[in-house]
Amino acid sequence: MMQNVWTTIVRKSVGEEIIVAKVETGAALNRWKAQRIINAVRVRLPIERIALEVVVMDGEPHQQPTVYGSSPDAETFVQSMSSQLAGYRWQLAKLDC
């Protein structure tokens, strides 16, 4: 099933990046669905970037979204800065997830 996903990159520290994939509220109701979205994002990455952390954000940044990530550290980091993400540039991707 094709799904609209908005993506952006956040910098955790020098040389570390996290891909944030934002979906409509309710589109990633659980970790299983979020993992499907993470997998769909990674399929589209060049091989040298496939190891990047990916976090799925269910909802808008200013609404205290639920986040599911490829690691607990990535989840915590994105959750802590979620209010700032409203100002980031997002790119639309249509993913099969």
Protein Blocks (a to p, Z undefined) as FASTA:
>chain_A
ZZddddddddfbghiacddddddehilmbfklmmmmmmmmmmmpcfklmmpccdddedjf
klopadddfbfklmmmmmmmmmmmmmpccddddddZZ
